[in-house]
Amino acid sequence: MTFQEIGLNSDLLKAVADLGFETPTPIQEQTILLLAKQETDMVALAQTGTGKTAAFGLPILNSINCDNKTVQALILAPTRELCVQITNDIKNYGKYLKGFNVTAIYGGARIDGQIKDIKRGVQVVVATPGRLIDMIERRVINLNTVKTVVLDEADEMLNMGFKDDLDTILRETPDQKSTWLFSATMPKEVERIAKNYMTNPAEISTGKKNEGADNLEHIYYVVQGRDRYLALKRVADYYPEIFGIVFCRTKAETQEVADSLIKDGYSADALHGDLSQSQRDFVMKRFRSHTLQMLVATDVAARGIDVSDITHVINYNLPEDVENYTHRTGRTARAGKSGIAIAIITPKDNGKIKDIERIIKKKFEKKEVPNGSDVCEKQLFNLVHKLHNVEVKDDEIESFLPAIYDELKELSKEELIKRVISEEFNRFHDYYQNAPDLNIVKGSVDGAFGNSRTTRFFVNMGMMDGFNINSLKEFLADAVKVHGRMIFNVDVKSSFSFFETESKLVDSFLTLNTNDVEFNNRKISLEVSNRRMKEGSSDGERRSGGYRAGSGGGGGGYRGGEKREGGGGYRGGEKREGGGGYRGGEKREGGGGYRGGEKREGGGGYRGGEKRESSFKRPRTNSANSEKGNSERGSFSRDAEKSGGEAKRSFGKSKF
Ligand code: AMP
């Protein structure tokens, strides 16, 4: 059926055509047809992404009297973002209606401007419950003339504790009115509202909800809990053009993940209820304009948000309430476009995946977290593609070309291509060449160490040599020339230590024995250990979240050359000199072995220790960033800097 056939007036037909809506969505067809015939209460089970705003917006406008400046329709929504979004949508639908006005009323903005809008005369008010109550108490709004009340995202309004406010507001409206309730789920409380405030409501359901979106792919990765953040970065690196929402469970987690991504140079920011309204607006503005690639959000803050072209929805953690999964994933694969929903889970979440499959009536595909070579290949071809399509500013570059041609004249086309590509490729290749496999090997359990992928070593150096976890890790990393991240589960005892590394690196570590590497005039000796680290054993590093904290010094990121220096993380040769940490490098060249040697005699030992500790005392670093991301993303790095300041926000009391 067409919009014309279901009875929209000509002004609205023009407006929907301008918006590019060709045919009504199933829920629009049902509501518009129903409400054109009769005035009735209505309960609609519908989620965002189904076209539900127009499903109530168009019927309201279809019967609005624009000559009359009184409030005829009241739409209640849980968050300011949704409120503003609905208002804008309604403005668009009503743009050809002469004398039509709609206004948004929400907290966190000045009330006087909103009062002025109301006094000017509006036919449709879109409000959040709290601010509307304020207006009612100030007697600046009259709801006596309301003919239609819409409760949008009713379940969420109840979740957010607006139950009493809804009761108060609904009591202020006339008995003779139509109430339309839109909810993605129908818990008891929503049923109660429906029962108490509605008379024989018509029931509308879109039948298939988001689960019906065949263009939405559901995939999941199984990783150790401590690798969650690394897996997120792999995903972001594997999809260089990602434009997505990363859902976290709590405000604190949301902020932490966003902070880490920002610090690692990704184009990301947080959206949650502890941010001020202006911060939230700023973040949303950047996200809507695609200036931000990844919005890290809580379920509540992102509820109902409609941003076009979202390519990925990432469940950093699965939602507590599996029903929320459909809310989350409804952000992508909209209006016929395709999308990918990714869940990063630990083995204990397998059951939850099954629950969600039952609800969405679709199967998830278990995929392997992309490995270093997958990412490199993806990034390489993305680069080639960009090179192919780059805009050449002939006028601006012209004057430099003769000198450039001259300098490069010896190179063939093939050689030139190789070099241009290598300039960028080398960075992520270097970063990823030893990247660990983040997938859980079958049979291994989260928290169990020393599995087949990893090998535990004994080394004859310990606290007496002045080592602590971090300094030993740095020392070994430097000696073997691997990333600090490759050394984990370090357990420093008084005269010896244990550590773990990837099994593929065993030979490299064993060469320390044959190369006669010394420390403190003692020959380093390593042996593969049969000892397995016990779960929860006390090497501190484990307590602080696996190898993450310790290996902060092994950060960086494959594009991180410049960023790395400013942003903490791996402090290669130069930085080390100024920044404390392991100081052996230069000394060794001078023939004196590691500095810790003398120190040990003087009772101190390895120098890096104290210094390093202080360099790690950065506020709230989620230092899972050892495998630091692309501090690159050239155009995005400015963003990251900007929002870096913003990232220092305090957390509020409530969890969500
Ligand atoms: P909603 O469920 O209201 O958040 O809408 C989801 C998205 O679908 C929005 O971006 C709308 O602009 C779009 N949309 C709504 N109705 C239609 C339609 N009939 N045809 C195409 N797109 C639509």
Residues whose N, C-alpha, C, O or C-beta is under 5 A from the ligand:
A	BS01	AMP	G20 F21 E22 T23 P24 T25 Q47 T48 G49 T50 G51 K52 T53 A54 D306 A335
